[in-house]
Amino acid sequence: MALTVAVITEALLPGGAKILRGTFTLDSNYVTGGETMDLSDYLKSSVVPTVICGNDGGYVLEHDQGTAAAGKVIAYYNDVNASTNAALVAVAQNADLSAINSTFVAVGQAY
C-alpha cells in the first residue's frame, strides 16, 4: 500500500526545480522494502527527487531515491534485544506503522 502524503508548502527554484515540505503517514500494513511515496502530483514523475525524511516513534525513515512516482520510504529500527550489536533492522512485513507521522523535504524537477 502507499503512504499518505500532505504537502504543506511548495516553491519553484531556479533551473526548473521545485522544493516541497510536508508530512507523510505510514499505513497499518507495512510492506517489506518500503511503502510507495508518490510525489508525481508535484514533481516530474520520471525524475529521481532528493527526499529527506524526518524520524518518528523510534524509527529511522529513509527514501530509497526511486522516481517521484515510485520512490519508497523504508522504516528501520534498532533491535536492542539482539545478541550482537548490529546495524539497523528493516521493519517486518505487515507491521502496523499507522501511528508514524513524519516530515519530509523533497527537491525535484518541476513540470
C-alpha positions, -999 to 999 in steps of 0.1 A, spaced: 0 0 0 10 36 -3 16 60 25 -4 92 27 14 125 17 3 160 27 23 188 10 24 219 33 45 243 11 60 242 -24 82 266 -42 99 269 -76 137 271 -76 160 284 -103 166 260 -132 132 244 -132 134 227 -98 108 226 -71 111 221 -34 83 206 -12 78 205 25 52 182 40 42 153 62 35 116 55 18 89 74 27 52 70 -2 27 69 -13 -3 90 1 -29 67 37 -21 61 53 -38 31 89 -51 34 111 -30 12 91 2 19 58 20 11 54 39 -21 57 77 -17 40 92 -48 50 128 -54 41 129 -91 13 154 -85 40 179 -75 72 168 -93 80 153 -127 72 117 -122 101 101 -142 128 120 -124 145 109 -92 140 136 -65 161 141 -34 139 133 -3 149 138 33 127 121 58 123 130 95 120 103 120 92 94 144 83 68 170 119 55 173 120 45 137 146 57 112 129 65 79 147 66 46 137 74 10 152 49 -15 157 75 -42 132 60 -66 114 82 -91 88 108 -79 60 84 -88 76 53 -74 100 61 -46 97 42 -14 100 51 23 117 23 42 114 20 80 143 8 102 146 2 140 174 -6 164 170 -41 177 183 -36 213 175 -72 222 197 -87 196 226 -108 208 251 -87 188 254 -51 181 241 -48 146 231 -21 121 195 -10 120 170 -37 111 142 -33 85 107 -34 98 89 -67 92 62 -73 66 26 -64 78 37 -43 107 12 -16 118 30 17 114 -1 38 111 9 58 141 41 70 124 36 106 111 68 122 99 80 152 80 99 154 47 116 178 23 118 169 -14 136 186 -42 130 175 -78 122 186 -113 91 207 -118 68 200 -147 
